[in-house]
Amino acid sequence: MGNKYFRGFLMGAMIGVAAGMVILPQLNASTRKRIMQTSRKMVNKAGDTVGDMMDME
């Protein structure tokens, strides 16, 4: 169960990154900076969550 969830999460993240790469060049510098900061935070949180999930097993 957990493995399917993790794969789905990664697939969604990859699709989101690809969409962001298409949209990002059309935005102004301030918006790009804010998106990059938020995405870094989300990646860090996702990494922490994955680490916590691995510790549970």
C-alpha positions as CSV (number, residue, x, y, z in Angstrom):
1,M,0.0,0.0,0.0
2,G,2.7,2.5,1.0
3,N,4.8,1.8,-2.0
4,K,1.9,2.6,-4.4
5,Y,1.2,5.8,-2.5
6,F,4.9,6.8,-2.7
7,R,5.0,6.1,-6.5
8,G,1.9,8.2,-7.0
9,F,3.3,11.0,-4.9
10,L,6.5,11.0,-7.0
11,M,4.7,10.8,-10.3
12,G,2.5,13.8,-9.2
13,A,5.6,15.7,-8.2
14,M,7.3,15.0,-11.5
15,I,4.2,16.2,-13.4
16,G,4.1,19.3,-11.3
17,V,7.8,20.1,-11.9
18,A,7.3,19.6,-15.7
19,A,4.3,21.9,-15.7
20,G,6.2,24.5,-13.7
21,M,9.1,24.4,-16.1
22,V,6.7,25.3,-18.9
23,I,4.9,28.0,-17.0
24,L,7.8,29.5,-15.1
25,P,9.5,31.4,-18.0
26,Q,6.3,33.4,-18.6
27,L,6.2,34.8,-15.1
28,N,8.0,37.9,-13.7
29,A,11.2,37.6,-11.5
30,S,9.3,38.1,-8.2
31,T,6.8,35.4,-8.9
32,R,9.5,33.0,-10.0
33,K,11.5,33.6,-6.8
34,R,8.5,33.0,-4.6
35,I,7.6,29.8,-6.5
36,M,11.2,28.5,-6.2
37,Q,11.3,29.2,-2.4
38,T,7.9,27.5,-2.0
39,S,9.0,24.5,-4.0
40,R,12.2,24.1,-2.0
41,K,10.2,24.1,1.2
42,M,7.8,21.5,-0.3
43,V,10.7,19.2,-1.4
44,N,12.3,19.4,2.1
45,K,9.0,18.6,3.7
46,A,8.5,15.7,1.3
47,G,11.9,14.4,2.1
48,D,11.2,14.6,5.8
49,T,7.9,12.7,5.3
50,V,9.6,10.0,3.3
51,G,12.2,9.6,6.0
52,D,9.5,9.4,8.6
53,M,7.7,6.7,6.6
54,M,10.9,4.7,6.2
55,D,11.5,4.9,9.9
56,M,8.1,3.4,10.6
57,E,8.7,0.2,8.7
